[in-house]
Amino acid sequence: MSHPEAELVLRSTRVVTPEGPRAASVAVSVATGTIAAVLPYDAPDPPGARVEDLGDDVLLPGLVDTHVHVNDPGRTEWEGFATATRAAAAGGITTLVDMPLNSVPPTTTVDALEVKRAVARRAAHVDIGFWGGAVPGNAADLEPLHDAGVMGFKCFLLPSGVDEFPHLTPAGLDTALRTIAGFGGLLIVHAEDPHLIEDAPAPSGPAYAGFLASRPRDAENRAIERLVELARELRARVHVLHLSSAEALPLLAAARRDGVRVTVETCPHFLTLTAEEVPDGATEFKCCPPIREAANQDALWRGLADGTIDCVVSDHSPCTAELKVDDFGRAWGGISSLQLGLPAVWTEARRRGHTLHDVARWMSAAPAALVGLDHRKGAVAAGHDADFAVLAPDETFTVDPAALHHRNQVTAYAGRTLHGVVRSTWLRGRKIADHGTPTEPTGRLLERQPRA
């Protein structure tokens, strides 16, 4: 059966659909930017359609990265919408959601959201959504931000690192979560206990072991335990950001079995890098919570395999090279990985016996569902946006920071050999990156859609 409305057909022996990989021809209506049909591999081509035969390269749904610090406006020397979205497109990401902090102003009011949208609108290579922020004193701003279309609200339970985005006290968390639960919103939480971190040894010097000791895993465990109990009490929806401590997984699994509305993410660096391999002074590996030991990483992979961890997103948190001094106590914490998340995760996933169907679920379908975009993003399926990443999964490359598109070419992956070369990236049926080179910006701004 052909689809006359299709103007483009992408044909591959390996198309990753929600049901699994198969040989298929994906018919695309470029006029609407949507997938018209997923057809048998040898289906007749629609009359007049342009056909791109991808051979054995894998056609994946475009990645959805719900944890990106773009830092624009206000700290554009750290990053910016133009550079961040170019890197995203080069890495197979077709949708990202921008965090509310590290920009100035932070996204804690509707006015600040509109400032950020105005900047993003003219520079977006990929589609962009926005998180709002929950900070002391802005409870009255939360529902207006929700009505304005933010995907949810981020808060910290300890100092964020920037003065303009202060953290919530326990009483402030209670107020924010009650408010957000009242209108059916989502709170996403940087969950580390401030008191346990205050009591830990302060980090200083070039040794990674000292920094790791300053962010004990029990700080995560304790904060997550309190968050789960509050979510249980209020019947609120919460999401744990960048899970590093695998010790929290049994608690999270039990809470979900009890019906607590909690979801969890982890990040490529926690799944692919280990504390044991961090050289002295290599503060490009510094992030909070920290990269932990190999045994902890093994347990995170088990949490992904059994479904306790929902999704894998970058937590791309860049800065200038000057802020990555060789002292773990003074260096800015954050890992830049927008362009490298897919090959980094795939390299380790394939070694552990996982498939690209798993990777697509963790890095596309689940993040899309988290922010309510799963009706149009995150799947190669009829009616969805024609967003794709074309991957050569068996090819390797060595990470060269000079080839990265984010503004400051600092990365913890420098010199690593990774499997999976992104051949091209497509947004709504149009190629937005070809062999690592982004084209003109055609991204759109997205708003949260009401849940049925």
Protein Blocks (a to p, Z undefined) as FASTA:
>chain_A
ZZfkbcbdcddfbdcdfkbccdddddddfknopafbdcdfklccdehiacddekjaccdd
ddddfbdcehpghilmlgcfklmmmmmmmnopabdcddfehiacddfbfklmmmmmmmmm
mmcfbdcdddddddehilmmmmmmmmnopabdcddfbdehiaklccddfklmmmmmmmmm
mnopacddddddfklmmmpccdedjbfklmmmmmcfklmmmmmmmmmmmmmmnopacdde
hifblmlmmmmmmmmmnopacdddddfklmmpcfklmcghilmlgccdddddfklmmmmm
mmmmnomambdcfkiacddfklmccbfklpccdddfklmmmmmmmmmmmmnopafklmmm
mmmmmmmmmnopmmmgoiacehiacddddddfkbccdddfklpcbfblcdfkgoiacehi
afbdceehiafbeehiacddfbdcddddddZZ
